[in-house]
Amino acid sequence: METTRLRASLNHEFQLLRAAIASADREAMVPCCPDWTADQLAHHVAQTYLHKVECIRLGAFPENWPPEDLDPDPVAVLDEGFAALTAAFDAHDPADPAATWHDPDQTVGFWIRRMAHETVIHRVDAEQVAGLELAPVDEDVALDGIDEFLSLFIGFFSRKYPGEYGSALLDPDRRPLAVAAGGSTWTLTTSEAGVEVERSEGARTATPVAAVTVSGSPAEVLLWLWVRTDDAAVSVEGEGEAFAQLKALRKEATQ
């Protein structure tokens, strides 16, 4: 996606997140992250934003993290983090260098994309903990979020750190697995060395050769990948063992 579109989405999603946190009980538990309260969710997001500011400023990952002097108020700390993040983005070209965990892309633009999608998922968390109806996720944003999740969180991480993917790469089901949404299909092929991910355009292109296909609207698939909805939210076609393999990969990617 273009940087300007990602920045617009980031701004929009942050405002939704902020409003949800402002209306939530600070001690209410986040449904999809039961170890967090609404207050802890807000501080996690703020710390995440501030961490990226430091990655840009230092050109390296900050040490002695997280900081201990953040505002205890959940809305105030969100505002502090977001203001610092957007100021850092405003002060740099997307091609400027920044320390990231994705070896091929060490740029500010990487963090613009990553924070746009991070904010979508935690906005959903905030709306759920506040008991609000979920606002829609724009289709183009959701599609880019699916691509990021499959290509980076499953593809890149599994190949760079195969030992951390545990049983998902131990004697894996090598048959192609497919995820389809919005006219795109991502085909995943698993080996002990990691997962290769290929995206193709045209609805259901890879489905005939896939052992299982998970499909739905872009928003439904995105939230399923991030374990913000259950299996009933998507359509599953294919074999149970292959579906279990896909869910095992998803589990490791969201640890």
C-alpha positions in Angstrom: 0.0 0.0 0.0 1.1 3.6 -0.5 2.5 5.3 2.5 -0.1 8.1 2.4 -2.9 5.5 2.6 -1.2 3.7 5.4 -0.8 7.0 7.3 -4.5 7.8 6.8 -5.5 4.4 8.1 -3.2 4.7 11.1 -4.8 8.1 12.0 -8.3 6.7 11.6 -7.7 3.5 13.5 -5.9 5.3 16.3 -8.9 7.6 16.9 -11.2 4.6 17.1 -8.8 2.9 19.5 -8.5 6.0 21.7 -12.3 6.4 21.8 -12.8 2.8 22.8 -10.2 3.0 25.6 -11.7 6.2 26.9 -15.1 4.4 27.2 -13.8 1.2 28.7 -13.5 0.1 32.4 -9.8 0.3 33.0 -9.7 -3.0 34.9 -11.9 -4.9 32.3 -10.2 -7.9 30.8 -9.5 -7.9 27.0 -11.4 -10.8 25.6 -8.8 -12.0 23.1 -5.9 -11.2 25.3 -7.1 -12.3 28.8 -3.8 -11.5 30.5 -4.4 -7.8 29.8 -6.8 -5.2 31.2 -8.0 -2.3 29.1 -5.4 -0.1 31.0 -2.6 -2.6 30.1 -3.7 -2.7 26.5 -3.4 1.1 26.2 0.0 1.1 27.8 1.2 -1.7 25.5 0.2 0.2 22.5 1.8 3.4 23.7 5.0 1.6 24.5 5.0 0.0 21.1 4.7 3.4 19.4 7.5 4.9 21.5 9.7 1.9 20.8 9.4 2.6 17.1 10.3 6.2 17.7 13.5 5.0 19.3 14.2 2.5 16.5 14.1 5.5 14.1 16.0 7.9 16.3 18.8 5.5 17.3 19.0 3.4 14.2 19.1 0.5 16.6 16.7 -1.3 19.1 16.6 0.6 22.4 18.0 -0.9 25.5 16.5 -0.9 29.0 13.0 -1.1 27.6 10.2 -0.2 28.4 10.5 3.2 30.0 9.1 3.5 33.6 7.9 7.1 33.6 4.9 6.9 31.3 1.7 8.6 32.2 -0.5 6.2 34.2 -3.7 7.4 32.5 -4.5 5.2 29.6 -5.8 7.9 27.3 -3.0 10.3 28.1 -0.3 7.7 27.5 -1.9 6.8 24.2 -1.9 10.4 23.2 1.8 10.8 24.2 2.8 7.7 22.2 0.9 8.6 19.1 2.1 12.2 19.1 5.7 11.0 19.3 5.2 8.3 16.6 3.5 10.7 14.1 6.1 13.3 14.7 8.8 10.8 13.9 7.0 9.8 10.7 6.5 13.4 9.7 10.2 14.2 10.2 11.4 11.4 7.9 11.0 10.1 4.4 9.7 6.5 4.3 13.0 5.5 2.7 15.0 6.8 5.6 16.9 4.2 7.6 15.4 2.7 10.8 16.2 -0.5 12.8 13.6 -3.2 12.1 13.3 -6.9 12.6 12.7 -7.5 8.9 16.2 -7.8 7.5 15.3 -6.9 3.9 13.6 -3.6 4.9 15.4 -1.4 7.3 13.4 1.8 6.7 10.9 4.1 8.3 8.4 2.9 5.8 8.4 -0.5 7.3 7.3 0.9 10.6 4.6 3.0 9.0 3.1 -0.2 7.6 3.6 -2.2 10.8 2.1 0.4 13.1 -0.9 0.9 10.8 -1.7 -2.8 11.1 -0.8 -3.0 14.7 -3.3 -0.3 15.4 -6.1 -2.1 13.5 -5.8 -5.2 15.6 -5.5 -3.4 19.0 -8.4 -1.1 18.0 -10.5 -4.3 17.7 -9.2 -5.4 21.2 -10.2 -2.0 22.6 -13.7 -2.1 21.1 -14.2 -5.6 22.4 -13.1 -4.7 25.9 -15.3 -1.6 25.8 -18.3 -3.7 24.7 -18.6 -1.7 21.5 -19.7 -2.8 18.0 -16.7 -3.4 15.9 -16.0 -0.7 13.3 -15.4 -2.1 9.8 -11.8 -2.6 8.6 -11.4 -1.1 5.1 -10.9 -3.8 2.5 -7.6 -2.5 1.1 -6.2 -2.2 4.6 -7.4 -5.7 5.6 -5.8 -7.2 2.4 -2.5 -5.5 3.1 -2.7 -6.8 6.7 -3.3 -10.3 5.5 -0.3 -10.1 3.2 1.9 -8.7 6.0 0.8 -11.5 8.4 1.3 -14.3 6.0 4.5 -13.0 4.2 6.3 -11.7 7.3 4.9 -13.3 10.5 4.6 -16.7 9.0 6.9 -16.7 5.9 9.8 -14.6 7.0 9.9 -15.5 10.7 9.5 -19.3 10.1 12.4 -19.3 7.7 14.6 -17.1 9.9 13.8 -18.8 13.2 12.6 -22.3 12.3 13.5 -23.6 15.7 11.0 -21.2 17.3 8.1 -22.6 15.2 8.1 -25.8 17.3 5.8 -28.6 16.3 4.5 -26.6 13.3 7.7 -27.4 11.4 8.3 -30.9 12.9 7.3 -33.4 10.3 5.0 -30.8 8.7 2.2 -31.4 6.3 3.8 -30.4 3.1 0.7 -30.0 1.0 -0.2 -26.5 0.0 -2.4 -24.5 2.3 -4.4 -21.6 1.0 -5.9 -18.4 2.4 -8.2 -16.5 0.1 -9.8 -13.0 0.4 -10.8 -10.1 -1.9 -9.7 -11.8 -5.1 -6.2 -12.8 -3.8 -5.0 -16.2 -2.7 -1.9 -16.9 -0.6 -0.5 -20.4 -0.9 1.7 -21.6 1.9 4.1 -24.6 1.5 5.7 -25.9 4.7 9.0 -27.7 5.2 11.3 -28.2 8.2 13.2 -25.1 7.0 10.1 -22.8 7.1 7.2 -21.7 5.1 7.2 -20.3 1.5 4.3 -18.0 0.8 3.2 -17.1 -2.7 0.4 -14.6 -3.5 -1.7 -14.8 -6.7 -4.4 -12.6 -8.0 -7.8 -13.9 -9.1 -10.3 -15.4 -6.8 -9.5 -18.9 -5.6 -6.5 -19.3 -8.0 -4.7 -21.8 -5.8 -7.7 -23.5 -4.2 -7.8 -26.6 -6.5 -4.4 -27.7 -5.4 -4.6 -26.8 -1.8 -5.3 -29.3 0.9 -7.3 -26.7 2.8 -8.5 -23.2 1.9 -9.6 -20.6 4.5 -11.6 -17.8 2.9 -13.9 -14.9 3.8 -14.1 -11.2 3.5 -10.7 -9.5 3.9 -11.7 -8.2 7.4 -12.9 -11.7 8.5 -9.8 -13.4 7.3 -7.5 -10.7 8.9 -9.1 -11.0 12.3 -9.1 -14.8 12.1 -5.4 -14.8 11.4 -4.8 -12.7 14.4 -7.1 -14.9 16.5 -9.6 -12.1 17.1 -12.5 -14.3 15.8 -13.1 -18.0 15.9 -13.3 -20.5 13.1 -17.0 -19.9 12.5 -16.1 -16.4 11.1 -14.4 -17.9 8.0 -15.1 -20.6 5.4 -13.0 -23.7 5.7 -12.8 -26.1 2.8 -10.5 -29.2 2.9 -9.0 -31.7 5.1 -8.9 -31.4 8.9 -5.2 -32.3 9.2 -4.2 -29.6 6.8 -6.4 -27.1 8.7 -4.7 -28.1 11.9 -1.3 -27.4 10.2 -2.4 -23.9 9.2 -3.7 -23.2 12.7 -0.4 -24.4 14.1 1.5 -21.9 11.9 -0.9 -19.2 13.0 -0.4 -20.0 16.6 3.4 -19.7 16.4 3.1 -16.5 14.4 1.0 -14.9 17.1 3.0 -15.9 20.1 
